[in-house]
Amino acid sequence: MFQHVIVKTPCKAMVNGITDHPELGTPDYEKALAQHAAYIEALKQCGVDVTVLPPDEAYPDSCFVEDPAIVTKYCAIVTNPGAASRKGETAAIEPVLEQFYPKEKIFHITDPGTLEGGDVMMCGDTFYVGRSARTNEAGIQQLGEILGQFGCKVVEVPLTEVLHLKTGVVYLENNNMLTAGEFCDKPAFAGYNKVTIPAEEAYAANCIWVNGTVLVPEGYPTVLKAVQELGYKTIVCDTFEYRKIDGGLSCLSLRF
């Protein structure tokens, strides 16, 4: 069960965020703020306290607070983002982590290793890590050494089609997993009850489980129905302005 969530208010510069989907247009900042506020309310309905960090105009993508840190029941890890424009985000997140973790339980990914939190999926004490354009082998090795101290296992998953691991796969607890695209046939996930998401709703693979409730992106009825049929309570959240800069539900928070 999660007790705490950290989110970061989007800055006005988010309209200049990194994107592989310029065809979706530029984010509308006011709509993004409204969607973020609704996201926070949805999280609160799941019984967590939410720490809201102020916007940082120096970093357009900094609302995606999941990437500069990994939070677990054992420790927190400050990452080393693979995107050059995002590396400075880690300096802002570390003091926040110190409010929840003793300093000796805060670790760091360092050069030449790169790693972003969007590439890390926690399934109990097993952590699946996408080797992507943002997360390299050295970063995965460092993560394995850190988490290995606590008896956890790190499994590397090579990516070829998507930005981050959690772009196309999500663990919903209770051995249930949503998979889309290249993740449907990954051998690493063979032991899970996998629900395949159709290509036209692949964006909605990025749902999040919070204390028995699953937050689902708005506008994806097949995914919503599939999650409900698994027995979960659901809350629908509009994230369209964040989709324009390659973000989704998991990217917008740290849950622990």
FIKOL-572474 format. One record per residue (C-alpha): residue number from 1; residue in one letter; chain; x, y, z. Coordinates in Angstrom, 3 decimals, always signed. Example, Ala and Ser with C-alpha at 12.3 -4.5 7.8 and 13.67 -1.06 7.14 Angstrom:
> nr; rest; kette; east; north; up
> 1; A; A; +12.300; -4.500; +7.800
> 2; S; A; +13.670; -1.060; +7.140
***
This chain:
> nr; rest; kette; east; north; up
> 1; M; A; +0.000; +0.000; +0.000
> 2; F; A; +1.192; +3.522; -0.761
> 3; Q; A; +1.164; +6.274; +1.849
> 4; H; A; +2.911; +9.114; +0.042
> 5; V; A; +2.880; +10.664; -3.412
> 6; I; A; +5.089; +13.449; -4.756
> 7; V; A; +3.975; +15.542; -7.732
> 8; K; A; +5.406; +18.660; -9.352
> 9; T; A; +3.328; +21.495; -10.758
> 10; P; A; +3.920; +21.928; -14.494
> 11; C; A; +5.795; +25.075; -15.442
> 12; K; A; +4.808; +27.418; -18.280
> 13; A; A; +7.851; +26.182; -20.204
> 14; M; A; +6.216; +22.745; -20.491
> 15; V; A; +4.963; +23.880; -23.894
> 16; N; A; +8.591; +23.396; -24.995
> 17; G; A; +8.887; +19.900; -23.537
> 18; I; A; +10.548; +17.041; -25.392
> 19; T; A; +8.209; +15.268; -27.787
> 20; D; A; +8.196; +12.593; -30.462
> 21; H; A; +4.608; +13.505; -31.355
> 22; P; A; +4.550; +17.086; -32.667
> 23; E; A; +1.470; +16.181; -34.692
> 24; L; A; -0.558; +16.330; -31.453
> 25; G; A; +0.152; +20.036; -31.131
> 26; T; A; +1.529; +22.249; -28.378
> 27; P; A; +0.207; +21.731; -24.830
> 28; D; A; -2.374; +24.212; -23.583
> 29; Y; A; -0.887; +25.338; -20.266
> 30; E; A; -4.148; +26.249; -18.547
> 31; K; A; -5.695; +22.917; -19.506
> 32; A; A; -2.559; +21.146; -18.295
> 33; L; A; -2.875; +22.856; -14.912
> 34; A; A; -6.512; +21.821; -14.634
> 35; Q; A; -5.670; +18.231; -15.570
> 36; H; A; -2.879; +18.203; -12.999
> 37; A; A; -5.215; +19.445; -10.261
> 38; A; A; -7.727; +16.719; -11.138
> 39; Y; A; -4.929; +14.135; -11.060
> 40; I; A; -3.997; +15.228; -7.535
> 41; E; A; -7.608; +14.906; -6.402
> 42; A; A; -7.810; +11.415; -7.893
> 43; L; A; -4.696; +10.388; -5.979
> 44; K; A; -6.129; +11.746; -2.735
> 45; Q; A; -9.236; +9.618; -3.275
> 46; C; A; -6.898; +6.617; -3.097
> 47; G; A; -5.918; +7.422; +0.493
> 48; V; A; -2.456; +8.936; +0.062
> 49; D; A; -1.002; +12.238; +1.174
> 50; V; A; +0.252; +14.314; -1.738
> 51; T; A; +3.302; +16.579; -1.636
> 52; V; A; +3.022; +19.207; -4.380
> 53; L; A; +6.317; +20.738; -5.518
> 54; P; A; +6.444; +24.189; -7.130
> 55; P; A; +7.016; +24.612; -10.866
> 56; D; A; +10.554; +25.025; -12.182
> 57; E; A; +10.748; +27.104; -15.343
> 58; A; A; +14.336; +25.995; -15.985
> 59; Y; A; +13.167; +22.474; -16.819
> 60; P; A; +10.219; +22.152; -19.237
> 61; D; A; +9.722; +18.437; -18.517
> 62; S; A; +10.082; +18.652; -14.737
> 63; C; A; +6.393; +17.921; -14.091
> 64; F; A; +7.334; +14.329; -14.982
> 65; V; A; +8.691; +13.831; -11.495
> 66; E; A; +8.880; +10.045; -11.856
> 67; D; A; +12.039; +10.214; -13.980
> 68; P; A; +14.613; +11.857; -11.636
> 69; A; A; +14.011; +9.408; -8.770
> 70; I; A; +13.003; +5.862; -7.880
> 71; V; A; +11.203; +5.347; -4.585
> 72; T; A; +10.842; +1.976; -2.863
> 73; K; A; +10.005; +0.660; +0.601
> 74; Y; A; +13.722; +0.051; +1.107
> 75; C; A; +15.389; +3.163; -0.241
> 76; A; A; +15.231; +6.052; -2.693
> 77; I; A; +17.489; +6.420; -5.702
> 78; V; A; +18.315; +9.701; -7.417
> 79; T; A; +18.675; +8.858; -11.081
> 80; N; A; +20.892; +10.298; -13.805
> 81; P; A; +18.527; +11.149; -16.679
> 82; G; A; +19.615; +10.223; -20.168
> 83; A; A; +18.087; +13.367; -21.671
> 84; A; A; +20.652; +16.164; -21.285
> 85; S; A; +17.960; +18.795; -20.763
> 86; R; A; +16.640; +16.905; -17.720
> 87; K; A; +19.811; +16.177; -15.760
> 88; G; A; +19.404; +19.230; -13.526
> 89; E; A; +16.039; +18.000; -12.238
> 90; T; A; +17.746; +15.655; -9.783
> 91; A; A; +19.115; +18.523; -7.678
> 92; A; A; +15.569; +19.647; -6.857
> 93; I; A; +14.216; +16.206; -6.017
> 94; E; A; +16.899; +15.079; -3.555
> 95; P; A; +15.967; +17.513; -0.724
> 96; V; A; +12.366; +16.345; -1.051
> 97; L; A; +13.375; +12.704; -0.728
> 98; E; A; +15.258; +13.606; +2.457
> 99; Q; A; +11.909; +14.470; +4.039
> 100; F; A; +10.901; +10.811; +3.748
> 101; Y; A; +14.152; +8.796; +3.773
> 102; P; A; +17.277; +8.957; +5.978
> 103; K; A; +20.325; +10.107; +4.016
> 104; E; A; +21.949; +6.687; +4.244
> 105; K; A; +18.946; +5.244; +2.371
> 106; I; A; +19.273; +7.657; -0.564
> 107; F; A; +21.497; +6.391; -3.381
> 108; H; A; +22.618; +7.834; -6.720
> 109; I; A; +23.096; +6.685; -10.309
> 110; T; A; +26.309; +8.263; -11.591
> 111; D; A; +28.114; +8.677; -14.917
> 112; P; A; +28.638; +6.810; -17.164
> 113; G; A; +25.362; +5.269; -16.059
> 114; T; A; +22.084; +6.863; -17.131
> 115; L; A; +18.678; +5.876; -15.860
> 116; E; A; +15.191; +7.394; -15.835
> 117; G; A; +12.391; +6.307; -13.523
> 118; G; A; +9.994; +5.783; -16.406
> 119; D; A; +12.097; +2.778; -17.349
> 120; V; A; +11.694; +1.093; -13.943
> 121; M; A; +8.682; -1.078; -13.077
> 122; M; A; +8.405; -2.531; -9.585
> 123; C; A; +6.722; -5.911; -9.228
> 124; G; A; +7.144; -6.789; -5.579
> 125; D; A; +10.879; -7.218; -5.036
> 126; T; A; +11.586; -7.635; -8.754
> 127; F; A; +12.386; -4.499; -10.724
> 128; Y; A; +12.121; -4.631; -14.499
> 129; V; A; +14.287; -1.993; -16.158
> 130; G; A; +14.049; -0.942; -19.783
> 131; R; A; +17.314; -0.496; -21.646
> 132; S; A; +16.310; +2.451; -23.774
> 133; A; A; +17.570; +5.662; -25.336
> 134; R; A; +17.437; +7.168; -21.826
> 135; T; A; +18.621; +4.245; -19.655
> 136; N; A; +21.873; +2.451; -20.435
> 137; E; A; +23.523; -0.774; -19.328
> 138; A; A; +25.782; +0.963; -16.801
> 139; G; A; +22.774; +2.603; -15.154
> 140; I; A; +20.958; -0.718; -14.936
> 141; Q; A; +24.014; -2.360; -13.419
> 142; Q; A; +24.276; +0.348; -10.763
> 143; L; A; +20.587; -0.019; -9.954
> 144; G; A; +21.055; -3.758; -9.568
> 145; E; A; +23.929; -3.247; -7.141
> 146; I; A; +21.901; -0.786; -5.055
> 147; L; A; +18.718; -2.835; -4.879
> 148; G; A; +20.649; -6.072; -4.463
> 149; Q; A; +21.659; -4.859; -0.989
> 150; F; A; +17.995; -5.252; -0.007
> 151; G; A; +17.489; -8.660; -1.606
> 152; C; A; +15.782; -7.267; -4.698
> 153; K; A; +16.223; -8.528; -8.246
> 154; V; A; +16.745; -6.322; -11.305
> 155; V; A; +15.783; -7.684; -14.735
> 156; E; A; +16.877; -5.852; -17.886
> 157; V; A; +14.300; -5.517; -20.663
> 158; P; A; +15.626; -4.249; -24.024
> 159; L; A; +13.357; -1.726; -25.758
> 160; T; A; +13.167; -1.058; -29.468
> 161; E; A; +9.936; +0.861; -30.104
> 162; V; A; +8.993; +3.120; -27.175
> 163; L; A; +10.503; +5.876; -25.043
> 164; H; A; +10.282; +4.222; -21.622
> 165; L; A; +9.427; +0.759; -20.326
> 166; K; A; +6.240; +1.985; -18.652
> 167; T; A; +5.099; +3.575; -21.898
> 168; G; A; +3.854; +0.135; -22.897
> 169; V; A; +3.569; -2.078; -19.818
> 170; V; A; +2.179; -1.620; -16.310
> 171; Y; A; +1.914; -3.890; -13.293
> 172; L; A; -1.431; -3.683; -11.501
> 173; E; A; -0.467; -5.910; -8.551
> 174; N; A; -2.167; -9.304; -7.965
> 175; N; A; -0.052; -10.731; -10.814
> 176; N; A; -1.962; -8.655; -13.390
> 177; M; A; -0.169; -6.738; -16.122
> 178; L; A; -1.281; -4.580; -19.034
> 179; T; A; +0.895; -4.909; -22.126
> 180; A; A; +0.955; -3.160; -25.488
> 181; G; A; +3.080; -3.373; -28.616
> 182; E; A; +6.532; -4.872; -28.157
> 183; F; A; +5.775; -5.886; -24.560
> 184; C; A; +3.083; -8.414; -25.379
> 185; D; A; +5.647; -11.114; -26.166
> 186; K; A; +8.581; -10.198; -23.916
> 187; P; A; +9.869; -13.411; -22.268
> 188; A; A; +10.525; -11.500; -19.023
> 189; F; A; +6.766; -11.142; -18.452
> 190; A; A; +5.746; -14.721; -19.271
> 191; G; A; +4.695; -15.554; -15.705
> 192; Y; A; +2.095; -12.798; -15.351
> 193; N; A; -1.587; -12.633; -16.204
> 194; K; A; -1.192; -10.332; -19.195
> 195; V; A; -4.008; -8.274; -20.666
> 196; T; A; -3.146; -7.224; -24.210
> 197; I; A; -4.094; -3.681; -25.146
> 198; P; A; -5.062; -3.001; -28.778
> 199; A; A; -2.713; -0.808; -30.796
> 200; E; A; -5.233; +2.019; -31.100
> 201; E; A; -5.349; +2.318; -27.284
> 202; A; A; -1.642; +1.658; -26.609
> 203; Y; A; -1.218; +5.000; -24.814
> 204; A; A; -3.507; +3.716; -22.049
> 205; A; A; -1.067; +0.955; -21.153
> 206; N; A; +0.299; +3.619; -18.830
> 207; C; A; -2.256; +3.263; -16.025
> 208; I; A; -1.281; +3.366; -12.332
> 209; W; A; -2.376; +1.231; -9.387
> 210; V; A; -2.814; +3.143; -6.126
> 211; N; A; -4.058; +1.165; -3.131
> 212; G; A; -6.463; -1.026; -5.049
> 213; T; A; -7.730; +1.667; -7.405
> 214; V; A; -6.409; +2.026; -10.956
> 215; L; A; -6.159; +5.445; -12.588
> 216; V; A; -6.871; +5.109; -16.315
> 217; P; A; -6.346; +7.772; -19.008
> 218; E; A; -9.548; +9.291; -20.345
> 219; G; A; -10.724; +8.235; -23.787
> 220; Y; A; -9.709; +4.555; -23.862
> 221; P; A; -12.867; +2.502; -23.290
> 222; T; A; -11.352; -0.893; -24.108
> 223; V; A; -8.624; -0.472; -21.510
> 224; L; A; -11.062; +0.911; -18.934
> 225; K; A; -13.366; -2.083; -19.386
> 226; A; A; -10.447; -4.538; -19.202
> 227; V; A; -9.195; -3.058; -15.926
> 228; Q; A; -12.691; -3.101; -14.429
> 229; E; A; -13.148; -6.725; -15.491
> 230; L; A; -10.021; -7.574; -13.514
> 231; G; A; -11.931; -6.376; -10.450
> 232; Y; A; -10.342; -2.995; -9.815
> 233; K; A; -12.073; +0.218; -8.905
> 234; T; A; -11.154; +2.833; -11.517
> 235; I; A; -10.808; +6.593; -11.777
> 236; V; A; -10.523; +8.191; -15.220
> 237; C; A; -8.044; +11.067; -15.642
> 238; D; A; -7.598; +13.333; -18.650
> 239; T; A; -3.879; +13.519; -19.541
> 240; F; A; -4.116; +14.691; -23.143
> 241; E; A; -1.991; +17.816; -22.656
> 242; Y; A; +0.782; +15.632; -21.220
> 243; R; A; +0.510; +13.117; -24.032
> 244; K; A; +1.575; +15.935; -26.350
> 245; I; A; +4.996; +15.908; -24.631
> 246; D; A; +5.278; +12.133; -24.319
> 247; G; A; +3.942; +11.912; -20.752
> 248; G; A; +1.286; +9.864; -19.018
> 249; L; A; -0.192; +8.977; -15.656
> 250; S; A; +2.833; +7.271; -14.121
> 251; C; A; +5.255; +10.009; -15.231
> 252; L; A; +3.443; +12.623; -13.161
> 253; S; A; +4.084; +11.183; -9.698
> 254; L; A; +6.336; +9.275; -7.341
> 255; R; A; +4.319; +6.773; -5.299
> 256; F; A; +5.663; +5.048; -2.187
***
